[in-house]
């Protein structure tokens, strides 16, 4: 899925279970495990939730051109720079130490990471906590967007902001806590609920970023509706019973909207939300 659906993305984000490659992932220099320790306190009541709204970082983005990898790469590079700046400032506001920007691999050819090989069916992008790297397919993000025109840049910005949200969870001590809950769950349904809390929080973080940048990255009503329609279309309510690990379309879009309209990071605490709000 765009923004972390499919088996590869689930494993890469929360499973940590795919075998590492024979060689280091491109752009990483090493295959060492860089996952951060997690804690229940960080997930349920961490200082990031009390840090208010993201500050705007004046994220003016270059235009994406149809069938042009160079323009997509420039768009993704600038957007990721903005995410680095925004979240570095937010961690400083929250007095959470040791924030580090993730590495990035924007692929046009196949390759491998400690979280698995790419491309994989349905997986246009993923975050790999084992080497703290964002992976995005330059063509794949367009191909998996269901014919969405590249002029709807908000769809692609949401994707990257979502994957970056998993890095935020990693550095905040949330992601590894979620992983431990998943692996210790007594039943698949319980593990899937934890996965949904992780994924829907990343959606909310994406909405927060889009809201913070609504002046420099104009989110017209057309752009905003395209983002929400894209998210709704990616819900897993109609999938196999054992694959409800990302959330229904209503919730997958709803948590983006929640972050976008409520602004403050406390609104993104999926860990204390009722099960019915993360189904």
Buried (B, 14 or more C-beta within 10 A) or exposed (E): BBBBBBBBBBBBBBBBEBEBBEEBBBBBEEBEEBBBEBBBEBBEBBBBBEBEBBEBBEBEBBEBBEEBBEBBBBBBBBBBBBBBBBBBBBBEBBEBEEBBBBBBBBBEEEBBBBBBBBBBEBBBBBBBBBBBBBBBBBBBBBEBBEEBEBBBBBBBBBBBBBBBBBBBBBBBBBBBBBBBBBEEBEEBEEBBBBBBBBBBBBBBBBBBBBBBBBEEBEBEEEBBEBBBBBBBBBBBEEEEEEBBBBBBBEBBBBBBBBBBEBBBBBBBBBBEBEEEBBB
